Amino acid sequence: APAEPAEEPGDEPVDEPTEGPAGEPTETACAGLEGCDGDTHAEGCPLYAAPVELDAELEEVPAPVEPAEENGMSGNCGAEGSENSLTWALTQNNASSENPTYTLTISGNGAMKDFTYKKDSETQKFGSDAPWYENLTRNDSTKMFPITELVIGDGVTYIGSGAFASLSVKTVSFASNVTEYGKYVFIDCALSETVDWSGFTPTAVPEGLFYGNSNLVNSKIDGTTYENKIVIPEGIDTVGTSAFLSCASLMEIDLSNITKSIGENAFGGCTSLKTVKLPAAVNSGCEESYFGTRCFNTTAIETITLPNNVTTISQGMFNRCGLLTDVVSTNSITKIGETAFYCDKDSTGASNHTDGKYSSFVGDSLDLSNVTEIGKSAFS
């Protein structure tokens, strides 16, 4: 076959520029100025583009949280309907196979689901159905789960009920981005000794938050540590139901910022609690309801000064407080509830009495001048 003629130099095909709607070329040729090189063009070249200056930093958009693999050491824990919004992960802190300890990390954006908490019949300690407990066993000695550290991510806004039951943390601390807590979050964390309020943002101590934290004695606020004393910081005006119930080592509590209410059983069973400081006065409208039922029952309080405008000593308020000798009040008191000062053989300090009585109460400073109602067995 005859050979095809060779292409002469300069005969290479040239791409035609694409034409726009009006028939005009949409591509502009480089002028070839000094400084033009590849995709970089000198000022004065038709292809030159001036650098764009950003007036403000671009807002960082959080990356979507991928569903975690459910493998016993990690998974999802977001609220119902948004399960993938939060993830959890356990990482081992040591190399021990016999006594491993773990860090629990909660990551993502949004609210955690609520969990069901219940008492274990064998250990008599509370646990919950939170997934991080599934493959963990309680320490034989402490009966606590071997989670010694908590890390809460910056996007977490709510911690669910029963989430951290019976952990082995020594200090209970809070993340400032968490704006709400469920019920009994740190129930039965019996190894905790200190509460660090620095990141706590709600205005109320939630229901059952420290229930059963039997070694809790210290507090920390913005770097200041209070040894053997729990101080509730400014900004918190309410202590919820059973918030410190059965904190048996707690010796002193400063409630001078609590001006709204002290919940039912808030400090019940704090058998070492001897000193309580209350505010000089409570908020308007809270005078009658300030003290919840049995709020100081079975404690070691000896004397206490009530706010000068409260009107009611609640039902069972000092029930089984066998070491209580006096209550300082003004004439604002109009009602004393049932069993308010009742004592029996199970009262704190009952064994101190050899005269057959279970109470040390004298009450010389309790002003009864305006009291119009005294409940059944109030002083029995």
LINWOUR-V49970 format. One record per backbone hydrogen bond with DSSP energy under -0.5 kcal/mol. NH is the residue of the N-H (numbers start at 1). CO is the residue of the C=O. If there is no record, write none. Layout:
nh/co
NH/CO
NH/CO
//
This chain:
nh/co
11/8
20/24
23/20
26/18
36/33
37/35
37/40
40/37
45/42
48/45
53/51
54/52
62/60
66/64
71/69
71/74
72/74
75/88
77/83
77/86
78/83
78/86
79/111
82/79
85/82
86/83
87/107
88/75
89/105
90/73
91/103
93/101
94/101
102/146
103/91
104/149
105/89
105/103
106/151
107/87
107/105
109/85
110/155
112/158
113/77
115/161
117/115
118/127
120/125
124/120
127/118
129/116
133/130
134/131
136/133
139/144
143/139
145/166
146/137
147/145
148/102
148/146
149/102
151/104
153/106
153/151
156/153
157/110
158/110
159/180
160/158
162/183
163/160
164/185
165/162
166/187
167/164
168/147
172/194
173/171
178/175
179/157
179/177
180/157
182/159
184/207
186/209
187/184
188/211
189/186
190/188
191/167
192/189
193/170
194/170
195/218
196/172
196/194
197/195
197/220
200/197
201/178
205/238
206/204
208/241
209/206
210/243
211/208
212/245
213/210
214/212
216/213
217/193
218/193
219/226
220/195
221/224
224/221
225/223
226/219
227/225
229/226
230/252
231/229
232/230
232/254
233/231
236/233
237/203
237/235
238/203
239/261
240/205
240/238
242/264
243/240
244/266
245/242
246/268
247/244
248/246
250/247
253/275
254/230
255/253
255/277
258/255
259/257
260/237
261/237
262/290
263/239
265/293
266/263
267/295
268/265
269/297
270/267
271/269
273/270
274/251
274/272
275/251
277/253
278/276
279/255
283/259
286/283
290/286
292/262
292/290
294/315
295/292
296/317
297/294
298/319
299/296
300/270
300/273
302/274
304/326
306/304
306/328
308/280
310/307
311/287
312/287
313/335
314/312
316/338
317/314
318/340
319/316
320/342
321/318
322/320
324/321
325/302
326/302
328/304
329/327
329/365
333/330
334/311
335/311
336/373
337/313
339/376
340/337
341/378
342/339
347/344
348/320
350/347
352/349
353/350
362/325
363/325
366/363
367/365
368/366
371/368
372/334
373/334
375/336
378/375
380/377
//
